[in-house]
Amino acid sequence: MIPTPVKVAVPATLLAPVAVPVLHGLAGIAVIGLGIFAAGSIVTKTVRAFTGSPVPRKSVDDSPLS
C-alpha cells in the first residue's frame, strides 16, 4: 500500500500549478460583481434623485388584501 502522506502530497503537487489561476479567476469574478453592484447603486440613486421619489411608489395592486 502507498503511505497516506504520499496519497495527499501527489495530488497536491499536481493541482498546485492550477490553484493560482483559479484563485485569480475567483477574485476577478468578485471584483466584477462588486463593480456591477456599485454601478447599479449609482444608477438607482441617480434615477431617484431626478424623479424626486426617494422611495418607490406603491400602487393599489401592492396593497395587502384584508
C-alpha positions in Angstrom: 0.0 0.0 0.0 1.0 3.6 -0.5 1.6 5.6 2.7 -1.0 8.3 3.5 1.3 11.3 3.2 2.1 10.3 -0.4 -1.6 9.9 -1.2 -2.0 13.5 -0.1 1.2 15.0 -1.5 1.0 13.7 -5.1 -2.5 15.2 -5.9 -1.5 18.5 -4.1 1.6 18.8 -6.3 -0.4 18.1 -9.4 -3.0 20.7 -8.5 -0.6 23.4 -7.3 0.0 25.0 -10.7 -3.7 25.2 -11.3 -4.6 26.7 -7.9 -3.2 30.2 -8.6 -5.0 30.9 -11.8 -8.3 29.5 -10.3 -7.8 31.8 -7.3 -7.2 34.8 -9.6 -10.3 33.9 -11.6 -12.5 33.8 -8.5 -11.0 37.1 -7.3 -11.7 38.6 -10.7 -15.3 37.4 -10.6 -15.7 39.0 -7.2 -14.3 42.3 -8.3 -16.5 42.4 -11.4 -19.6 41.6 -9.3 -18.7 44.4 -6.9 -18.3 46.8 -9.8 -21.7 45.8 -11.2 -23.3 46.3 -7.8 -21.7 49.7 -7.4 -22.8 50.8 -10.8 -26.4 49.6 -10.2 -26.5 51.5 -6.9 -25.3 54.7 -8.5 -27.8 54.4 -11.3 -30.6 53.8 -8.8 -29.7 56.8 -6.7 -29.4 59.0 -9.8 -32.8 58.0 -11.1 -34.4 58.5 -7.7 -32.8 62.0 -7.5 -34.1 63.1 -10.9 -37.6 61.7 -10.4 -37.9 63.2 -6.9 -39.2 60.0 -5.3 -36.9 58.7 -2.5 -39.0 55.6 -2.0 -40.7 53.6 -4.7 -44.4 54.4 -5.0 -46.9 51.8 -4.1 -49.8 51.2 -6.4 -53.3 49.9 -5.5 -52.2 46.4 -6.6 -49.5 46.4 -4.0 -51.8 46.9 -1.0 -52.5 43.7 1.1 -56.0 42.3 0.9 -57.5 42.2 4.4 
